[in-house]
């Protein structure tokens, strides 16, 4: 077992985690849409957020096991968080552009 991961493998792992974080963000948008459909207030939000967090944590754990052989690497965790953030930032910017463009009509 190699304890020192080479730079090409680190780059690959980082890019994979970036994409995985993006996918987790898409999953959050799906859960949020389902939550809006069900309505129900604070209790529904709490239940859906707990279920999402448990599922995302499990999937992240499995991703880490497969990609880094179970070693927790800071750049993988950072890549996943960055992918999640990029999705929501791009969605927010695109939404603002869309609103500004069609609000003036």
Secondary structure as the mmCIF struct_conf table of DSSP 4:
data_model
#
loop_
_struct_conf.conf_type_id
_struct_conf.id
_struct_conf.beg_label_comp_id
_struct_conf.beg_label_asym_id
_struct_conf.beg_label_seq_id
_struct_conf.end_label_comp_id
_struct_conf.end_label_asym_id
_struct_conf.end_label_seq_id
BEND BEND1 UNK A 3 UNK A 4
HELX_RH_AL_P HELX_RH_AL_P1 UNK A 7 UNK A 38
HELX_RH_AL_P HELX_RH_AL_P2 UNK A 42 UNK A 68
TURN_TY1_P TURN_TY1_P1 UNK A 69 UNK A 70
HELX_RH_AL_P HELX_RH_AL_P3 UNK A 74 UNK A 103
#
